[in-house]
Amino acid sequence: MDKTLQWLKEISEVAGVSGYEERVKKILKERLGGLTEVSGDKLGSVIFKKQGTDSELRIMLASHMDEIGFMVKHITKDGFLKFTTLGGWWEQVMLGQRVTVMTRKGDIPGVIGSKPPHILTPEDRKRVVQKREMYIDISAADEAEAKDKFGVRPGDPVVPFSEFTVMANDKFLMAKAWDNRIGCAIMTEVIEQLGDSHPNTVYGVGSVQEEVGLRGAKTSAGVIDPHLAFAIDTCVAGDTPGVSDDQAASKLGKGVAISIFDSSLIPYPKLRDFVIDTAEEGKIPYQLEFTEGGGTDAGRIHMHGEGVPSLVISIPTRYIHSHNSIIHRDDYDAAVQLMVAVLKKLDQTKYMELMR
């Protein structure tokens, strides 16, 4: 496994649901702390400042650290955990899946329980089990054992469990939390490749609580006060059965996705066109994508202050918001290449041209 794959394995497998991103922050700081000035906001987002040859132009690269997950809300007398969701879940991808409960005494395994089909009525087999009816089995004999021996208490975060896997086609990578650890990985590698040879000040941000309302994007933008911003995230891949091109246009292995709109942002047209031109000039594979049912950190950042021209750069991802999702290595490489090229061209003169 090469260094990039090792890095993707580490960053995808680390636990970090919304509001509990500290472990993700830790490994990002270990990777970038020696290369940048490190700061943050008061919600927990981490900010890496990479100074170039000019300090005038501030460019923000936002990648949220949080993944969707759960939180313990109640422990039953029989020792089962009732939970609430953190982020958007579809019930049909939840039952029977493994999870990790992060307790004050350490991490413990669990599974979202499900009834076997043998005891279901024909009507029950057709019915979608609602989240409020679900529970997590942690092998506790009762409430006391769950609390006193295992250390579980209401408020503990619960993380989907899935191991990083290189698939039979080794360009395809399966893991949990690509949304949005792949964005964090891209941001990290872009800053490393930039070095000091860029005509601006780049702020790489690992933001918090994106999945529950784009919260860290708002507060970190308040710290940076950027002139321009890019959100680096995932988008729905449209290359699976039952998904049409007008629902999701991007496909795995066809290049980095440049957003034309989502439910939280209409991109700044001149910035979008500049990025497309940069991709074409560098022969970097790209696709145009849209997201009608979701948004990114750019949705909050672009409304900061007097307005921040913003754009979303995405990695097409199959099965996002589930325990296992799939990306393509070539799309990751294209995203890094494009962002480095864009940042090296974005100087004060180009910025003023975009603003005219």
C-alpha positions, -999 to +999 in steps of 0.1 A: +000+000+000+016+033-011+017+064+011-014+080-003-034+048+003-020+046+039-031+082+044-066+076+030-070+045+052-060+065+083-082+095+077-113+075+066-112+050+095-107+076+123-139+083+143-154+118+141-191+123+140-206+158+141-196+176+173-169+150+181-142+157+155-112+158+178-095+126+166-097+139+130-083+172+140-054+155+158-042+136+127-046+167+105-025+187+129+001+159+130+003+161+092+002+198+086+014+213+119+050+216+109+042+232+075+016+258+085+005+282+112-023+264+131-053+281+147-090+276+149-124+288+157-143+284+190-165+256+178-136+233+171-127+238+135-089+238+127-073+263+104-040+258+086-025+290+073+000+286+044+017+318+035+028+324-001+045+352-018+017+377-012-004+381+020-031+403+004-053+376-011-069+352+014-082+319-001-101+294+020-102+257+013-130+242+035-132+205+041-155+193+069-141+168+093-174+153+106-191+122+093-227+112+098-234+091+129-255+088+160-257+098+197-269+078+226-300+093+240-313+066+264-302+033+279-330+008+284-334-014+315-322-043+294-290-026+284-299-016+248-291+019+235-317+042+220-301+068+198-307+099+177-291+105+144-263+131+136-267+140+100-290+126+073-297+089+074-320+067+053-335+040+074-330+012+048-292+015+051-291+013+089-304-020+102-279-048+110-248-024+106-219-024+130-211+007+150-185+019+175-197+036+207-172+061+221-175+060+259-155+076+287-139+042+293-130+036+257-145+025+224-169-005+224-184-024+195-222-026+188-247-034+161-280-018+151-303-047+159-328-061+135-354-088+136-347-119+115-371-125+086-383-158+101-405-140+127-417-111+105-453-110+092-457-104+054-468-069+063-438-062+085-414-074+057-427-046+035-426-019+062-396+004+066-384+004+102-383+039+116-352+053+133-371+058+165-378+021+167-341+011+163-316+003+190-280-006+194-269-039+210-236-036+229-239-070+247-248-055+280-268-076+304-287-046+317-287-009+322-262-011+351-237-031+331-239-007+302-234+023+324-210+011+352-189-016+334-189-003+298-190+034+306-219+043+283-240+074+291-264+096+272-245+120+249-219+094+239-212+096+201-217+065+180-197+060+148-204+037+118-178+009+116-162+001+082-127-008+073-108+008+044-108-016+015-090-015-019-114-033-042-107-059-070-102-029-094-076-012-072-086+022-084-119+018-064-116+025-027-143+016-002-146+030+033-168+049+057-168+087+060-155+096+025-180+124+031-159+142+038-126+127+048-117+126+012-120+164+012-097+167+042-072+144+025-073+166-007-069+198+013-039+183+031-021+172+000-028+205-018-011+224+010+018+200+010+023+203-028+020+241-028+050+247-007+057+285-006+053+290-044+018+304-045+009+341-048-016+343-020-024+331+015-041+298+016-062+287+046-069+250+048-099+244+071-111+212+087-145+224+097-169+210+122-206+201+122-212+204+085-236+175+085-259+192+110-261+227+095-228+239+080-219+253+114-181+253+114-180+269+080-197+300+093-175+304+123-142+296+106-150+321+078-155+346+106-119+340+117-103+341+082-125+367+064-116+352+030-117+369-004-124+336-022-134+301-010-135+266-022-154+238-005-139+204-012-165+177-006-182+147-022-211+145-046-236+117-055-222+094-082-247+087-110-231+055-123-251+030-104-284+011-114-315+032-110-298+066-110-303+087-142-280+114-155-305+141-147-304+130-111-266+127-107-243+134-136-209+126-122-193+092-126-164+075-108-131+077-126-141+105-150-125+133-131-129+159-104-165+173-102-170+211-105-204+222-092-228+242-112-253+245-083-266+229-052-293+237-027-271+260-007-250+278-034-251+291-069-214+293-077-197+326-086-198+323-124-164+339-132-147+318-105-164+286-119-153+295-154-117+302-143-115+268-127-129+251-157-104+269-180-076+259-157-086+222-159-088+223-197-055+241-200-038+215-178-057+186-194-070+177-160-101+155-163-132+171-148-170+168-149-198+193-142-221+182-114-252+195-096-268+186-063-305+193-059-309+178-025-280+189-004-254+216+002-218+221+014-198+245+036-197+269+007-234+276+014-225+294+046-191+308+036-203+326+005-227+347+026-199+358+051-195+396+054-201+414+021-200+380+003-173+356-006-172+343-042-172+305-038-171+272-056-175+235-047-150+209-059-162+174-054-153+137-056-180+115-071-189+090-044-212+060-045-235+053-015-228+084+005-246+086+039-242+049+045-217+027+063-198+020+031-191+043+002-168+041-029-145+066-046-120+064-075-083+071-070-080+090-103-107+115-092-087+122-060-055+127-080-073+150-104-088+171-076-054+177-060-038+186-094-066+210-102-066+228-068-028+232-069-030+246-104-058+270-095-040+283-064-008+289-083-026+311-108-048+330-084-030+362-076-042+396-068-044+406-105-065+376-114-087+382-083-094+418-094-102+405-129-127+380-115-143+408-095-149+431-125 
